[in-house]
Structures are given as structure tokens and as C-alpha cells.
Amino acid sequence: MKAPHAEIIDAHLHLPSPRNPWEHGEESFADLQTELLLAQLDAAGVDAAVLMSEAHCAPAARCRAAVARHPDRLATVLDYDEIAAGAAESSTAGPSASDPGAAGLVARVAEQPGVLGLRLTTAWPPDNIERLRSGAYEDMLDAAETHGVPVCFLGPGHLPDLAAVARAHPSLPLVVDHFGLHQPPYMPADDPPWHDLGELLKLAELPNVSVKLSGAPTLSTAPYPYPDLRPPLERVLDAFGVGRCMWATDQHRVFGRLHGFPEVPRYPGYHSYAQGLHYLLDHVELSPSERTALFGGTARRVLGWTDRHRGTGTTDDPATG
């Protein structure tokens, strides 16, 4: 059970898509998404959430607008390629990820109320992993390290590349999304699902790497409370400690209802938001201090979600100031 006054933060959500088409305008649709999100948090007893921007299903501008309306409950992490593309469109020169414009873009992100960090995705498009390996993101990573801007990393199958980044930027906070594993419904799970767990555990020796425990039930082959998840989860918690692990769900992906994506029918591993919380909250033995860290404290500390990020600030695009 949730201890009295113990804050619960979901460290990874997008924006929900309503089941029926919305035909009443963009502004009211944005309000609807935020209302659906807050109702979901309230129903499960979750206090706050980090919105991960994604150009198609949760654009940065919409995430920032939701955060500005509810700064005590929402913060956001912006997809770097999305906001860099926006900066390029607003400039005749068009900064790339490795020109001097990247440093300025990161500096502006660091000043935005409610914006906690950046996300780097190597899962798609396919050439992104080669861009990372060729050094195309180095200026961005250097600037993020300088300004203390955390970088979340979505790259199943690419954890050795993240290890190289972590070693090259030892004071840059890096966060592994979804254990670094392929997860349904938009990516087929590996066989076995935890095939690359060893690569994740190797990252535990790098103190600037943390991990989101997001989407784990999608990898289970057992009914709730998913007892087959306990061994791999215990290995992750033992390796990283609760001080570098944060509970998260990515529930709108789990539902198979990301805005702009085709709806996915029920699949093995589908689970409710409450199940995505309580399989861990109620069924893993943790001390009160460990529980506080895992379900919110680590996210606040690693992502730097402090009072500075709770001001309403502005919804101006960080790509343009």
C-alpha cells in the first residue's frame, strides 16, 4: 500500500489518445489530453508524471503547454531530434546536431521551467545509431554535460553504445528507457524477453547511468502480479540500487493507443495502469526509504525536478528562445 504522504511519480508517460476521433479543434484536443492524463493519475493514486515528447504522438509544444498548465504535477523531457528540427526550420542555416547551434539549443532547454532534460532515440530512424557512433551528437552531449541536463536514451540493442557515451561524459546523467530492451506492442520482444539484461547490468558500474523500470509487465508471460518478473527486477535493483532506479510505465504505449499511431488490439503483456503500479508497489519487499526513492525520489533527484521547474514560465519553443 502507498505509505502516507509518500509521493509517487511516473517517470515516463506520453499523452493519451481518446478512444473516439476528436473533431472539435486543436486547442480543445490538447485540453482533453491533459484532462485524460490527470484523471488517469488520480484514479491510480499517482501524484505526478514526466511527459516524454515525441514528434508524432506527443509533440514538444503540446507537452510544454500541459506542463505550463499543471506545473506541480507535470514536467517534460524533450526529444532532441524533434526540437533540433524545429530550430533548423526557424533558421536559414539550420543547425545540425553537431554544429555550434546544438550548444545554444541545450542551454535554452536548461533554462526552461518544467523541462527536465532531453531524449536521444537510436531505435528510429535507423540511421540514428550510426549518427551517434560517428559523433554527430557530441556537441549536444558536451553541452548537456556542461549544463547538467539529463539525457534519456531509447536504444534497445544499443546499450554498449550508451556505455561509450557514459564513459566519455562521466558527469552527464544518463537514463536508460525501458531497461534498454525491445518491448511490445510496437517492438516485438526478444526471445527470451530479457535476453539483453546482461548488457544493462554492465552499465551499473557507471555511476552516471540510471534506469527506468518502465513497461516490464509487457515482457511477462504470467498473469498479474507477474511473478516471472521478480528475478530480473531483483537483479536490476541489486545492481543499480534504488538510488538509480525509477518506477515508470509508458502506459499509453502499453495501451497501444499512442496518438497518430494505429490502435493495437489486446496482446500478451497488456495490462492496466493500476497493474503497472501495484505489481511493484505491493509485491516487492522494500524499506520505506527504498520505496520513497523508487517511486519518486530518484526521479526527482536524477532528473533534477526541483522548485525551479515548477514555475509556469513560458511555453515558447526552446529552439527559438
C-alpha positions as CSV (number, residue, x, y, z in Angstrom):
1,M,0.0,0.0,0.0
2,K,1.1,3.6,-0.6
3,A,2.6,4.9,2.6
4,P,1.0,8.2,4.0
5,H,2.5,11.2,2.2
6,A,4.8,9.0,0.0
7,E,4.9,10.7,-3.3
8,I,4.5,8.6,-6.4
9,I,5.9,9.8,-9.8
10,D,5.5,8.1,-13.1
11,A,8.8,8.9,-14.8
12,H,7.7,8.0,-18.3
13,L,4.3,8.9,-20.0
14,H,3.3,10.4,-23.3
15,L,-0.1,12.0,-23.9
16,P,-3.2,9.8,-24.1
17,S,-5.2,9.4,-27.2
18,P,-9.0,9.4,-26.8
19,R,-10.8,6.2,-28.0
20,N,-13.0,8.2,-30.4
21,P,-11.9,10.7,-33.0
22,W,-11.9,14.3,-31.8
23,E,-13.4,16.8,-34.2
24,H,-13.6,19.9,-32.1
25,G,-10.3,21.7,-32.8
26,E,-6.7,21.5,-31.8
27,E,-6.9,23.7,-28.7
28,S,-9.7,21.7,-27.1
29,F,-7.9,18.4,-28.1
30,A,-4.9,19.5,-26.1
31,D,-7.1,20.2,-23.1
32,L,-8.8,16.8,-23.5
33,Q,-5.4,15.0,-23.5
34,T,-4.3,16.8,-20.3
35,E,-7.7,16.0,-18.6
36,L,-7.5,12.4,-19.6
37,L,-3.9,12.2,-18.3
38,L,-4.7,13.8,-14.9
39,A,-7.8,11.6,-14.5
40,Q,-5.6,8.5,-15.1
41,L,-3.0,9.7,-12.5
42,D,-5.8,10.5,-10.0
43,A,-7.5,7.1,-10.4
44,A,-4.3,5.2,-9.7
45,G,-3.1,7.5,-6.9
46,V,-0.1,8.8,-8.8
47,D,0.9,12.3,-7.8
48,A,2.9,13.5,-10.8
49,A,4.4,12.4,-14.1
50,V,7.1,13.1,-16.6
51,L,5.9,13.6,-20.2
52,M,8.2,12.3,-22.9
53,S,7.9,14.4,-26.0
54,E,7.7,12.6,-29.4
55,A,7.1,14.4,-32.6
56,H,4.2,12.2,-33.7
57,C,2.3,11.2,-30.6
58,A,3.3,13.9,-28.0
59,P,4.8,16.9,-29.7
60,A,7.1,19.0,-27.6
61,A,4.9,22.1,-27.8
62,R,1.9,20.2,-26.5
63,C,3.9,18.6,-23.7
64,R,5.3,22.1,-22.6
65,A,1.7,23.5,-22.7
66,A,0.4,20.7,-20.5
67,V,3.3,21.3,-18.0
68,A,2.7,25.1,-18.0
69,R,-1.0,24.5,-17.0
70,H,-0.1,21.9,-14.3
71,P,3.5,22.7,-13.1
72,D,3.0,21.0,-9.8
73,R,2.0,17.7,-11.4
74,L,3.7,17.5,-14.7
75,A,7.2,18.0,-16.2
76,T,8.6,17.1,-19.5
77,V,11.7,15.6,-21.3
78,L,12.0,16.8,-24.9
79,D,13.1,14.7,-27.8
80,Y,16.3,16.2,-29.0
81,D,15.9,15.5,-32.7
82,E,12.4,17.0,-32.7
83,I,13.4,20.3,-31.2
84,A,16.6,20.4,-33.3
85,A,14.5,20.0,-36.4
86,G,12.3,22.9,-35.2
87,A,15.4,25.0,-34.7
88,A,16.5,24.2,-38.2
89,E,13.2,25.2,-39.7
90,S,13.4,28.6,-37.9
91,S,16.9,29.3,-39.2
92,T,18.0,29.8,-42.8
93,A,21.2,27.9,-41.9
94,G,19.5,25.2,-40.0
95,P,21.7,23.8,-37.1
96,S,22.6,20.2,-37.2
97,A,23.3,18.1,-34.1
98,S,27.0,18.8,-34.2
99,D,27.2,22.5,-35.2
100,P,27.5,25.3,-32.6
101,G,23.7,25.7,-32.6
102,A,23.4,22.5,-30.6
103,A,25.1,24.0,-27.6
104,G,22.8,27.0,-27.7
105,L,19.8,24.8,-28.0
106,V,20.7,22.8,-25.0
107,A,21.5,25.9,-23.0
108,R,18.0,27.2,-23.7
109,V,16.4,23.9,-22.8
110,A,18.3,24.1,-19.4
111,E,16.6,27.4,-18.7
112,Q,13.0,26.3,-19.5
113,P,10.7,25.8,-16.5
114,G,9.2,22.4,-16.4
115,V,11.7,20.9,-18.9
116,L,13.9,18.4,-17.1
117,G,16.1,17.0,-19.9
118,L,16.5,15.7,-23.4
119,R,15.8,12.3,-25.0
120,L,18.0,10.7,-27.6
121,T,16.5,7.9,-29.6
122,T,18.6,5.4,-31.6
123,A,15.7,3.0,-32.1
124,W,14.4,5.0,-35.1
125,P,15.0,6.3,-37.6
126,P,17.5,3.5,-38.5
127,D,20.4,5.9,-39.2
128,N,20.3,7.5,-35.7
129,I,22.6,4.8,-34.2
130,E,25.2,5.5,-36.9
131,R,24.9,9.2,-36.3
132,L,25.6,8.5,-32.6
133,R,28.6,6.3,-33.4
134,S,30.0,8.9,-35.9
135,G,30.0,11.6,-33.3
136,A,27.1,13.6,-34.7
137,Y,25.6,14.1,-31.3
138,E,28.8,15.1,-29.5
139,D,28.2,18.8,-29.3
140,M,24.7,18.1,-27.8
141,L,26.2,15.7,-25.3
142,D,29.0,18.0,-24.4
143,A,26.5,20.9,-23.8
144,A,24.2,18.6,-21.8
145,E,27.1,17.6,-19.6
146,T,28.2,21.3,-19.1
147,H,24.7,22.4,-18.2
148,G,23.7,19.3,-16.1
149,V,20.9,18.4,-18.5
150,P,19.9,14.7,-18.1
151,V,19.7,12.7,-21.3
152,C,17.2,9.8,-21.5
153,F,18.2,7.1,-24.0
154,L,15.9,4.9,-26.1
155,G,18.0,2.3,-27.8
156,P,17.1,-1.3,-27.4
157,G,20.1,-3.4,-28.6
158,H,22.4,-0.3,-28.4
159,L,23.4,-0.4,-24.7
160,P,27.1,-0.8,-25.5
161,D,26.9,2.4,-27.4
162,L,25.4,4.1,-24.3
163,A,28.2,2.7,-22.2
164,A,30.7,4.5,-24.5
165,V,28.7,7.8,-24.1
166,A,28.7,7.3,-20.3
167,R,32.4,6.8,-20.2
168,A,33.1,9.8,-22.5
169,H,30.8,12.1,-20.4
170,P,31.2,10.9,-16.8
171,S,29.3,13.8,-15.3
172,L,26.3,13.6,-17.7
173,P,23.3,12.0,-16.1
174,L,22.0,9.3,-18.5
175,V,18.8,7.4,-18.1
176,V,18.0,4.1,-19.8
177,D,14.4,3.9,-21.0
178,H,12.5,0.6,-20.8
179,F,15.6,-1.4,-19.4
180,G,17.1,-0.9,-22.9
181,L,15.0,-3.8,-24.1
182,H,12.6,-4.4,-27.0
183,Q,9.1,-4.2,-25.7
184,P,5.6,-4.8,-27.2
185,P,3.4,-3.7,-28.7
186,Y,5.3,-1.6,-31.2
187,M,8.5,-3.7,-30.9
188,P,8.5,-7.5,-30.7
189,A,10.2,-8.7,-27.5
190,D,13.4,-10.6,-27.8
191,D,13.4,-14.4,-27.3
192,P,13.8,-14.7,-24.4
193,P,12.4,-11.3,-23.4
194,W,15.3,-10.5,-21.1
195,H,18.0,-11.6,-23.5
196,D,20.0,-8.4,-23.2
197,L,19.7,-7.9,-19.5
198,G,23.4,-8.6,-19.1
199,E,24.2,-5.6,-21.2
200,L,22.1,-3.4,-18.9
201,L,23.7,-4.8,-15.8
202,K,27.1,-3.9,-17.1
203,L,26.1,-0.3,-17.1
204,A,25.6,-0.4,-13.3
205,E,29.4,0.1,-12.9
206,L,29.0,3.5,-14.5
207,P,27.7,5.8,-11.7
208,N,26.1,8.4,-14.1
209,V,23.7,5.8,-15.6
210,S,20.2,5.2,-14.1
211,V,17.4,3.1,-15.4
212,K,13.6,3.4,-15.8
213,L,11.7,0.3,-14.8
214,S,9.1,1.0,-17.5
215,G,7.0,-1.4,-19.4
216,A,8.2,-4.5,-17.5
217,P,4.8,-6.3,-17.5
218,T,4.8,-6.3,-21.3
219,L,7.6,-8.9,-21.0
220,S,5.8,-11.2,-18.7
221,T,4.2,-14.5,-19.7
222,A,2.4,-14.9,-16.4
223,P,-0.8,-13.2,-15.1
224,Y,-0.8,-10.4,-12.6
225,P,1.2,-9.8,-10.4
226,Y,3.7,-11.2,-12.9
227,P,5.9,-13.4,-10.7
228,D,8.3,-14.2,-13.6
229,L,9.4,-10.5,-13.5
230,R,10.7,-10.8,-10.0
231,P,14.1,-12.4,-10.8
232,P,15.2,-9.9,-13.5
233,L,13.8,-6.9,-11.5
234,E,15.7,-8.0,-8.4
235,R,18.9,-8.3,-10.5
236,V,18.4,-4.7,-11.8
237,L,17.6,-3.3,-8.3
238,D,20.6,-5.2,-6.8
239,A,22.9,-3.9,-9.5
240,F,21.8,-0.2,-9.7
241,G,20.2,0.3,-6.2
242,V,17.0,2.2,-5.8
243,G,19.1,5.4,-6.0
244,R,19.5,4.8,-9.7
245,C,16.2,3.1,-10.5
246,M,12.9,4.9,-11.1
247,W,9.4,3.5,-11.5
248,A,7.7,4.3,-14.8
249,T,5.1,2.8,-17.1
250,D,5.0,4.3,-20.6
251,Q,1.3,3.3,-20.2
252,H,0.0,4.9,-23.4
253,R,2.3,2.8,-25.4
254,V,1.3,-0.2,-23.3
255,F,-2.3,0.5,-24.1
256,G,-1.4,0.6,-27.8
257,R,-3.1,3.9,-28.2
258,L,-0.5,6.5,-29.0
259,H,-1.9,9.5,-30.8
260,G,-1.1,9.2,-34.5
261,F,-0.3,5.5,-34.3
262,P,-2.7,2.8,-35.4
263,E,-4.6,1.3,-32.4
264,V,-3.2,-2.0,-31.3
265,P,-5.5,-4.8,-30.2
266,R,-5.0,-6.6,-26.9
267,Y,-1.8,-8.6,-26.8
268,P,0.1,-10.8,-24.4
269,G,1.6,-8.4,-21.8
270,Y,-1.2,-5.9,-22.0
271,H,-2.0,-4.5,-18.5
272,S,-3.9,-1.7,-16.8
273,Y,-2.3,1.3,-15.3
274,A,-3.1,0.1,-11.8
275,Q,-1.5,-3.2,-12.5
276,G,1.6,-1.4,-13.9
277,L,1.9,0.3,-10.5
278,H,0.8,-2.3,-8.0
279,Y,2.8,-5.3,-9.3
280,L,5.8,-3.5,-8.0
281,L,4.4,-1.3,-5.2
282,D,2.7,-4.2,-3.4
283,H,4.8,-7.2,-4.3
284,V,8.4,-6.2,-4.0
285,E,9.9,-6.0,-0.5
286,L,11.3,-2.6,0.1
287,S,12.0,-0.5,3.1
288,P,10.1,2.8,3.5
289,S,13.1,4.8,2.3
290,E,13.7,2.5,-0.7
291,R,10.1,2.8,-1.6
292,T,10.2,6.5,-1.4
293,A,13.3,6.6,-3.7
294,L,12.0,4.1,-6.3
295,F,8.6,5.6,-6.7
296,G,9.5,9.3,-6.9
297,G,12.6,10.3,-5.0
298,T,15.1,9.0,-7.6
299,A,13.2,10.6,-10.5
300,R,13.2,14.0,-8.7
301,R,16.9,13.8,-7.9
302,V,18.3,12.3,-11.2
303,L,16.1,14.4,-13.4
304,G,16.5,17.5,-11.2
305,W,12.8,18.1,-10.8
306,T,13.0,20.8,-8.2
307,D,11.1,24.0,-7.4
308,R,12.9,25.7,-10.2
309,H,11.0,23.6,-12.7
310,R,7.6,24.3,-11.1
311,G,7.1,27.9,-12.2
312,T,4.7,28.4,-15.0
313,G,7.4,30.1,-17.1
314,T,6.7,30.3,-20.8
315,T,5.7,27.8,-23.4
316,D,7.9,29.4,-26.0
317,D,9.8,26.8,-28.1
318,P,13.3,26.4,-26.6
319,A,14.6,26.1,-30.2
320,T,13.7,29.8,-30.7
321,G,14.2,31.2,-27.2
